[in-house]
Amino acid sequence: MRRRQWQNGTGTLTVDGLKVAPVEIAATYRTRRRGLLGRAGIKGAMLLTPCGSVHSMGMRFAIDVAYLDRDLRVLTVRTMPPGRVGLPRPRARHVLEAEAGALAEWGVRRGVTLTISA
């Protein structure tokens, strides 16, 4: 099975068949490195790919972090206040970030498989 080749851009996050939020896709080193740094917030979410761990150093707001496997299945969800370093997660290939509380509101929880369409 051929894996999807991600590119920078935008898309739509779908959870359990419901479109829940816009997604910014950060697929290059430069865009992943920048991430949400320097922003006061985000509408929707940001997908970092490939990515196995994140930090919130220099962030202005708390974030929810969902670690995803190759098939976009949620491995774990954490809330990170500003100034923290997250541990690398085994098997994580993507990370979905959103403002704190948003992932629970959208139904993103361990075991759910997400869909991101361009």
Helices and strands as residue ranges (DSSP letters): E 9-15, E 18-26, H 29-34, E 45-48, E 63-68, E 74-80, E 94-99, H 102-106, E 114-117
